[in-house]
Amino acid sequence: MGPFQTAQEIRDAFGVMDDKSYEDFIVFTDGKPGFSIKRPYPPDIQFKPPIIKKGSPDTVAMIRVLYNPEGIAEPRLNLDRVPLWIDISKHSKYDYSHFGYNFEDDNCPTQESLAASRLTPQPVDLRFLNHFFFDHSQNQFVNSAGQRMSGKDVLQAVFDQHCATTRRTRQSVWRSIAQIDMLCNVIIHCLEWVLRFCFRKRLDHTRNPLSPFGKDDIVLLEADSLEIFGYKTTKNVILTYAFLVLVVYSGSFLMGLSKNAFLSSIWKHPLLTLCATLVTLPLLENGGPQVIRLLANALKKIRLWSIMHSPHYSEEDRTNESSTTS
């Protein structure tokens, strides 16, 4: 059996038209093979949707399914296995078709139920890419592990995960993961500032934002140069080196290390000072940026982990997962 050509074929494959748990089936009209369908939230989750005057819920879960035959980058391992792009989000029927709330309208959620709903944990929007497939060789839905599923099982799995996001414990975990991602991003920007200010170099961001920096991704910026003991480098590196020497000397003096015979001989003899400078200055100029690059890569790995373990990821992050980790 070949790929689906129409949304009706996909609808029939899912087999949910007669399922009263779902409502408002809509076929995509932009030419893409897919559909949207809605499902009311169950009463046993912590999220409580706002209700209209008649008592029925205004807010439901909207599931959108896109049959995506071009969704896998070449080469495809299995030409018969077509990926599904599925997302699920909270959907207000009234807010979707009106501008603002008119509480005198019978179809508008009541002001009291809106206020009460906002106090409950809100379900998080989720996206599923390369999680579920339709295998035309078996005429069957399968998950990423190759396990067979019915169309109802696929939608139920997506709906269950969406409802599970209303658990306060899980939302706290995701909030912490998101904060880790933001903290790592801030630290990376600080490392880049140090690289610019101390070494007059920058990191090349032309590739994927989460892919590791290579040795060739450190770019030299224009800067004034100075010469110290015959060694020519940028003024920023020399000032950074001088600052570090003062810090090291001050620390050794305060801790009493300056009385050490070896260290004292270096400080007091110009030839040894010159030798130490000619060895450590190039080490700082070349090794410092590489240390910053490795630290930035370690933070990128943490960012990638946080993105892959949080629902707040983008489709681009998912599709580039293999390239980012390579």
Backbone hydrogen bonds, N-H to C=O, Kabsch-Sander energy under -0.5 kcal/mol:
donor,donor_aa,acceptor,acceptor_aa,energy
10,I,6,T,-1.2
11,R,7,A,-2.8
12,D,8,Q,-2.5
13,A,9,E,-1.7
14,F,10,I,-1.9
15,G,11,R,-1.8
16,V,11,R,-0.6
19,D,16,V,-1.3
20,K,18,D,-0.7
22,Y,19,D,-1.5
23,E,38,K,-2.5
26,I,36,S,-2.7
28,F,34,G,-2.2
34,G,32,K,-1.2
35,F,65,V,-2.0
36,S,26,I,-2.8
37,I,63,I,-2.5
38,K,23,E,-2.7
39,R,61,A,-2.3
41,Y,59,T,-0.5
45,I,42,P,-0.9
52,I,56,S,-2.4
53,K,106,D,-0.9
53,K,108,C,-0.5
55,G,52,I,-1.9
58,D,50,P,-3.1
59,T,50,P,-0.8
60,V,91,H,-2.8
61,A,39,R,-2.7
62,M,60,V,-0.5
62,M,89,S,-3.0
63,I,37,I,-3.3
63,I,61,A,-0.5
64,R,87,D,-2.8
65,V,35,F,-3.1
66,L,85,W,-2.6
67,Y,33,P,-2.8
68,N,66,L,-0.7
68,N,83,P,-2.1
71,G,68,N,-2.1
81,R,78,N,-1.1
82,V,80,D,-0.8
82,V,134,F,-2.4
84,L,132,F,-2.3
85,W,66,L,-2.8
86,I,84,L,-0.6
86,I,128,F,-2.5
87,D,64,R,-2.1
88,I,126,L,-2.2
89,S,62,M,-2.0
91,H,60,V,-3.0
93,K,58,D,-2.0
93,K,91,H,-0.6
96,Y,92,S,-1.7
97,S,93,K,-0.9
97,S,94,Y,-0.6
98,H,94,Y,-0.9
100,G,98,H,-0.9
103,F,101,Y,-0.6
105,D,102,N,-2.3
108,C,105,D,-1.5
110,T,51,I,-2.5
114,L,110,T,-2.0
115,A,111,Q,-2.0
116,A,112,E,-2.3
117,S,113,S,-2.3
118,R,114,L,-1.9
119,L,115,A,-0.7
119,L,116,A,-0.6
120,T,117,S,-1.5
126,L,88,I,-2.2
128,F,86,I,-3.5
129,L,127,R,-0.5
130,N,84,L,-0.7
132,F,84,L,-0.5
133,F,142,V,-2.9
134,F,82,V,-2.6
135,D,133,F,-0.6
135,D,140,Q,-3.0
136,H,80,D,-2.6
136,H,134,F,-0.9
138,Q,135,D,-0.7
139,N,135,D,-1.2
140,Q,135,D,-1.9
141,F,149,M,-1.0
142,V,133,F,-2.4
143,N,147,Q,-1.7
144,S,131,H,-1.3
146,G,143,N,-2.1
149,M,141,F,-2.9
151,G,13,A,-0.5
154,V,150,S,-1.8
155,L,151,G,-2.0
156,Q,152,K,-2.5
157,A,153,D,-2.4
158,V,154,V,-2.0
159,F,155,L,-2.5
160,D,156,Q,-2.7
161,Q,157,A,-1.9
162,H,158,V,-1.9
163,C,159,F,-2.4
164,A,160,D,-2.1
165,T,161,Q,-0.7
165,T,162,H,-0.8
166,T,163,C,-1.7
167,R,164,A,-1.5
171,Q,167,R,-2.2
172,S,168,R,-2.1
173,V,169,T,-2.0
174,W,170,R,-2.4
175,R,171,Q,-2.2
176,S,172,S,-2.1
177,I,173,V,-2.4
178,A,174,W,-2.5
179,Q,175,R,-1.9
180,I,176,S,-2.0
181,D,177,I,-2.1
182,M,178,A,-2.2
183,L,179,Q,-2.6
184,C,180,I,-2.5
185,N,181,D,-2.0
186,V,182,M,-2.2
187,I,183,L,-2.4
188,I,184,C,-2.3
189,H,185,N,-1.9
190,C,186,V,-2.0
191,L,187,I,-2.5
192,E,188,I,-2.1
193,W,189,H,-1.8
194,V,190,C,-2.3
195,L,191,L,-2.3
196,R,192,E,-2.1
197,F,193,W,-3.0
198,C,194,V,-2.7
199,F,194,V,-0.5
199,F,195,L,-1.3
200,R,196,R,-1.2
201,K,195,L,-1.4
202,R,219,V,-2.6
204,D,217,D,-2.6
211,S,208,N,-1.6
217,D,214,G,-1.7
218,I,215,K,-0.8
219,V,202,R,-3.3
219,V,217,D,-0.7
221,L,200,R,-2.8
226,L,233,T,-3.1
228,I,231,Y,-2.7
231,Y,228,I,-2.2
232,K,230,G,-0.6
233,T,226,L,-2.5
235,K,224,D,-3.0
238,I,234,T,-1.9
239,L,235,K,-2.4
240,T,236,N,-2.4
241,Y,237,V,-2.7
242,A,238,I,-2.7
243,F,239,L,-2.3
244,L,240,T,-2.3
245,V,241,Y,-2.5
246,L,242,A,-2.2
247,V,243,F,-2.2
248,V,244,L,-3.0
249,Y,245,V,-2.9
250,S,246,L,-2.8
251,G,247,V,-2.6
252,S,248,V,-2.6
253,F,249,Y,-2.3
254,L,250,S,-2.6
255,M,251,G,-2.0
256,G,253,F,-1.0
257,L,252,S,-2.1
258,S,252,S,-1.6
259,K,256,G,-1.1
260,N,257,L,-1.9
264,S,260,N,-3.0
265,S,261,A,-1.9
266,I,262,F,-1.4
267,W,263,L,-2.3
268,K,264,S,-2.2
269,H,265,S,-1.6
273,T,269,H,-2.3
274,L,270,P,-2.6
275,C,271,L,-2.6
276,A,272,L,-2.7
277,T,273,T,-2.3
278,L,274,L,-2.7
279,V,275,C,-1.4
280,T,276,A,-2.8
281,L,277,T,-2.6
283,L,279,V,-1.0
284,L,280,T,-2.4
285,E,281,L,-2.6
286,N,282,P,-2.5
287,G,283,L,-2.4
288,G,284,L,-2.0
290,Q,286,N,-0.7
291,V,287,G,-2.3
292,I,288,G,-2.1
293,R,289,P,-2.4
294,L,290,Q,-2.3
295,L,291,V,-2.3
296,A,292,I,-2.5
297,N,293,R,-2.2
298,A,294,L,-2.2
299,L,295,L,-2.1
300,K,296,A,-2.0
301,K,297,N,-1.9
302,I,298,A,-1.6
303,R,299,L,-2.3
304,L,300,K,-2.7
305,W,301,K,-2.3
306,S,302,I,-2.4
307,I,303,R,-2.4
308,M,304,L,-2.3
309,H,305,W,-1.0
310,S,307,I,-1.1
313,Y,311,P,-1.4
318,R,314,S,-1.7
319,T,315,E,-2.6
320,N,316,E,-1.8
321,E,318,R,-1.4
324,T,320,N,-2.4
325,T,321,E,-1.7
326,S,322,S,-0.5
